[in-house]
């Protein structure tokens, strides 16, 4: 049977970007999620919606349907004092709280005398995602 909203799905996946594997659960436990409630990216959810147990799919999810396009204006300079004694490095991911208290992840993009530049874009923003999926179970 095809997947319906609020069903629990388990799947195996491999994610490539520009031909390089960046994430996979092959050889590990299947990914388990509830379909239709936003637990996986919208572009992937729409592409697997017609699959049945045991079926596989390879698909490209464009950036706009995944983590969005890269926004060069989503960078901000933050005073060094806000990081306390933390030893920062360019490329270092950090987790903080947004204005509404929700968790956010940023990446350090520059360290200057004036402060620390952080990037609020998701690390996969602007990237087309190449998925290989196999649906294990639909409950």
Buried (B, 14 or more C-beta within 10 A) or exposed (E): EEBEEEBEBBBBBBBBEEEEEBEEBEEEEBBEBBBBEEEBBEBBBEBBEEBEBEEEBEBEBEBEBBBBEBEEEBBEEBEBEEBEEEEEEEEBEBEEEEEEEEEBBBBBBEBEEEBBBBBBBBBBBBBBBBBBBBBEEBE
